[in-house]
Structure formats: structure tokens, C-alpha cells
Amino acid sequence: MYVLGIDTSTMTGGAALVEDGNLLGEYVLSIRTTHSERLLPAVERLLEDAGVAVKDLEAVAVTVGPGSFTGIRIGVATAKGFAYALQKKLIGVSTLEAFARQFQAFPGIVVPMIDSRRSEVYAQAFHGGASLAGPWAEPLQNVLDWCRSQAQPCLIVGDGSLTYRDQIKQGLPKAVFPPPEFALLRPAAVACLGWEKLQAGEWADPFTVNPVYLRKTEAELKWMEKGR
């Protein structure tokens, strides 16, 4: 049973393929080109190298957010197109939940942070892959305040952990960080979490899976300001 995983929630993105929960291949890049330029070629190359036809997929898993507004729209639209055209199951995966699965072996608290600009982050707290609090769309300091109140060490991951490393160290001296090359989300985590959700029957019709932003887009905020 093949599941294709797609992640375009941050600048780093790509695709992964799993068979019965086992990783067959992964394509990931962290470069400044748009996901619309590289996502479909990545999926095509991945399936070709794995010797798997797109018709053989059982399901497509995709990060629905939070993260980059544009990136999420591209990923979700692509996954919906695959699922609808091929009549495959579609699985929406929280970006933060996928991070939690990737680091679920950490014995303390895992706190994925996605940079949402202006010293604010999307974040959530997990232990063993299970949610403890959040999700938050908050100033970084608010999340650090919560972390300081916990008895267990906090592992800070995601692009927010790289962008705000100095501020996090200052506000949370006991913070734990993975090496930078492991701090970002792997499409493999999305595909494997998607496979687990598929086994649990947690899949949806393509028309019901939509992006999750946690806060309004800049365009929405500007429109609301004009309406005042």
C-alpha cells in the first residue's frame, strides 16, 4: 500500500513515498524557488525512481498548515488534484503534528515553531507525539513563557528554531535544539503520518480538505482595515 506525502508548508519542501509505512524514497530541497516550479517534477522523479505508477497510490497525504500561505495553497491544490483525478484517498496532516511525529522519540516536550514573521510563530507542544497544548499563533515570547513553566526540557524545532535561535536561548536557557540539518520538517514524516492515519480511517474527500492558517492573511487584514 503506497502513500505519497507532500509538504510545501515552509521554504523547505518536497515529497516522500512510503509502502506499508516504510520509506521508499524522499525528495527535499531548501532553496529559493517556488513550490509550483519544483513540486510536480519532484513527485515525478520520486515515483519513477521507486518504480511506482501514480495509479498504484492508495492515498496522498499533504500538510495543510500552518505555514506559508502560498506554499500551503500550492501543496493542498496539487494533492487535491491527484486525489480527485485518480480517485485516491486524501489525508490532511497538520504541519505541527508531522513535526511531533518526526521527533516523538525525544523524552521531553517537542515544540515545533514555524516563523510567521515579526517575532511571531505558529507553535504547538507535544510529548510522545501527543498534543499537550496549542496550536498557537503567538509572539515568540508567549510560547517561551509557556515552555519555562514546564518541568521537562523542551526540544525546539522548525524554521522558527533557526530564525530566532538567539532569542530562544536568551528566553529559554534550557532549550534543546537538534542539529540545524535535522531541525526542518521531512516529507517522510508527512508520508508516514499519512499512512498511520490511513490505517485509522482518517482520510477525507478531496473537497473537504482545506488549508489551516491559524491567522488571517495579509490581504484579509488589509481588506478589513479598508472596511473600517
C-alpha positions in Angstrom: 0.0 0.0 0.0 1.7 3.2 -1.2 1.2 6.6 0.3 2.6 9.8 -1.3 3.5 12.6 1.2 3.7 16.2 0.1 5.0 19.1 2.2 5.1 22.7 1.0 4.4 24.4 4.3 7.8 26.3 4.5 10.6 27.2 2.1 11.9 23.6 2.6 9.5 21.2 0.8 9.3 18.1 -1.2 7.7 14.7 -1.4 8.2 11.2 0.0 6.8 7.8 -0.8 6.1 5.0 1.7 5.0 1.4 1.3 3.1 0.0 4.3 4.7 2.6 6.5 8.3 2.0 5.3 10.1 4.8 3.5 10.9 4.1 -0.2 12.2 7.5 -1.2 12.2 11.2 -0.4 12.9 14.3 -2.4 13.5 17.5 -0.4 15.0 20.9 -1.2 15.6 24.1 0.8 16.2 26.6 -2.0 14.6 29.9 -3.0 12.4 28.6 -5.9 8.6 28.4 -5.7 7.0 25.1 -4.8 4.9 25.4 -8.0 8.2 25.1 -10.0 9.6 22.0 -8.2 6.8 20.0 -6.6 5.5 18.1 -9.6 8.9 17.3 -11.0 9.9 16.1 -7.6 6.9 13.8 -7.4 7.5 12.5 -10.9 11.2 11.8 -10.2 10.4 10.1 -6.9 7.8 7.8 -8.4 10.0 7.0 -11.4 13.0 6.1 -9.2 10.8 4.0 -7.0 9.3 2.2 -9.9 5.8 3.0 -8.7 3.0 4.3 -11.1 0.8 7.1 -9.8 -2.3 4.8 -10.3 -0.8 2.4 -7.7 -1.0 5.0 -4.9 -3.6 4.3 -2.2 -3.6 7.8 -0.8 -2.0 11.2 -0.8 -1.0 12.9 2.4 -0.4 16.7 2.4 0.5 19.3 5.1 -2.5 21.6 5.4 -0.7 24.1 7.7 0.1 26.2 9.5 2.9 27.7 7.5 3.5 29.7 4.3 0.1 30.8 2.9 1.2 30.5 -0.7 3.1 27.2 -0.1 0.2 25.5 1.6 -2.2 26.5 -1.2 0.2 25.0 -3.8 0.6 21.8 -1.9 -3.1 21.3 -1.0 -4.2 22.2 -4.5 -1.7 19.7 -6.0 -2.7 16.9 -3.6 -6.4 17.6 -4.2 -5.8 17.4 -8.0 -4.1 14.0 -7.6 -6.8 12.6 -5.3 -9.7 13.8 -7.4 -8.3 12.9 -10.8 -7.1 9.4 -9.7 -10.0 8.7 -7.2 -7.5 8.3 -4.3 -7.9 9.0 -0.6 -6.7 12.3 0.6 -5.2 12.9 4.1 -4.7 16.3 5.5 -1.8 16.5 8.0 -1.1 19.3 10.4 2.4 20.7 9.9 3.0 20.8 13.6 1.7 17.3 14.1 4.1 16.0 11.5 7.0 17.7 13.3 5.8 15.9 16.5 5.9 12.5 14.8 9.4 13.2 13.5 10.7 13.9 17.0 8.4 11.7 19.0 11.3 9.7 20.5 12.6 12.8 22.4 11.8 12.1 26.1 10.8 15.7 26.9 8.5 18.1 25.2 8.7 18.8 21.5 7.8 22.3 20.5 7.7 22.9 16.7 8.0 26.6 15.8 7.2 27.9 12.3 8.3 31.5 11.7 5.3 33.7 10.9 7.3 36.9 10.8 7.6 39.9 13.1 8.9 37.7 16.0 5.7 35.6 15.9 5.4 31.9 15.5 3.0 29.1 14.8 3.7 26.5 17.5 2.4 23.6 19.5 3.7 21.4 22.3 3.8 17.6 22.1 5.0 14.7 24.2 5.5 11.3 22.6 3.6 12.6 19.5 0.5 13.6 21.6 -0.6 17.2 21.9 -0.1 19.0 25.2 -1.1 22.5 24.3 -1.7 24.8 21.4 -1.7 25.3 18.5 -0.6 28.8 18.9 -0.2 31.8 16.6 1.5 34.0 19.1 4.5 36.2 19.7 7.6 34.1 20.3 7.9 35.3 23.9 4.5 34.0 24.8 5.5 30.5 23.7 8.7 30.7 25.6 6.8 31.8 28.7 4.8 28.6 28.5 7.9 26.5 27.9 9.6 28.0 31.0 6.6 26.9 33.1 7.2 23.2 32.3 9.2 20.8 34.4 10.5 18.9 31.4 13.1 20.1 28.8 11.8 21.5 25.6 13.2 20.5 22.2 12.6 23.4 19.8 12.4 22.5 16.1 11.3 24.1 12.9 12.5 27.1 10.9 11.5 29.3 13.9 14.1 27.5 15.9 16.7 28.6 13.4 15.4 32.2 12.7 15.0 33.0 16.4 17.8 30.9 17.9 19.4 33.7 19.9 16.1 35.0 21.3 15.1 31.4 22.3 18.4 30.8 24.0 18.0 34.1 25.9 14.4 33.5 26.9 14.7 29.8 27.5 18.3 28.9 28.5 17.5 25.2 28.9 16.1 24.8 25.4 17.3 21.8 23.4 18.0 22.1 19.7 18.7 19.4 17.1 21.5 20.0 14.6 20.3 22.6 12.0 20.1 20.0 9.2 17.6 18.0 11.2 15.5 20.9 12.5 13.3 21.2 9.5 10.3 19.1 8.5 11.0 16.0 6.4 8.3 15.0 3.8 9.0 11.4 5.0 7.3 12.3 8.4 4.3 13.6 6.4 4.0 10.4 4.4 4.5 8.1 7.4 1.9 10.0 9.5 -0.4 9.9 6.5 0.0 6.1 6.3 -0.8 5.8 10.0 -3.9 8.0 9.6 -5.0 5.9 6.6 -4.8 2.8 8.8 -7.0 4.5 11.3 -9.6 5.5 8.7 -8.7 9.2 9.0 -8.9 10.2 5.3 -11.3 12.6 3.6 -13.0 13.6 0.4 -10.8 15.9 -1.7 -13.4 18.7 -1.5 -13.3 18.8 2.3 -9.5 19.1 2.8 -8.6 22.8 3.1 -5.6 24.9 4.3 -5.3 25.7 8.0 -3.7 29.1 8.5 -4.3 29.9 12.2 -4.4 33.6 11.4 -5.7 35.8 8.6 -3.6 36.5 5.5 -2.1 39.9 4.9 -4.6 40.5 2.1 -7.5 39.8 4.5 -6.1 42.1 7.2 -5.7 44.9 4.6 -9.2 44.4 3.4 -10.6 44.5 6.9 -8.7 47.7 7.6 -10.2 49.3 4.5 -13.7 48.3 5.7 -13.4 50.2 9.0 
